[in-house]
């Protein structure tokens, strides 16, 4: 038989155990969207033509270049250096 109080108790228990105030961190590494990676590479080619290969850069260098790129486009992409490096290496 249908008991509305039973469902209300289940819902209260479900929502009481979930903290919606803090955003959950992503699981694993995210890939940077291709359009953003392409824009970064185009910016890198015009700004730092002496860099011949992305594969020669380490994570620290990538983080510095990403910070300069974000400053140049006046945006924060919210991706880590490791995520950028992984996305760049996939190209």
Secondary structure as GFF3:
##gff-version 3
##sequence-region A 1 91
A	DSSP	alpha_helix	4	16	.	.	.	ID=ss1
A	DSSP	alpha_helix	34	47	.	.	.	ID=ss2
A	DSSP	three_ten_helix	54	56	.	.	.	ID=ss3
A	DSSP	alpha_helix	59	73	.	.	.	ID=ss4
A	DSSP	alpha_helix	81	89	.	.	.	ID=ss5
###
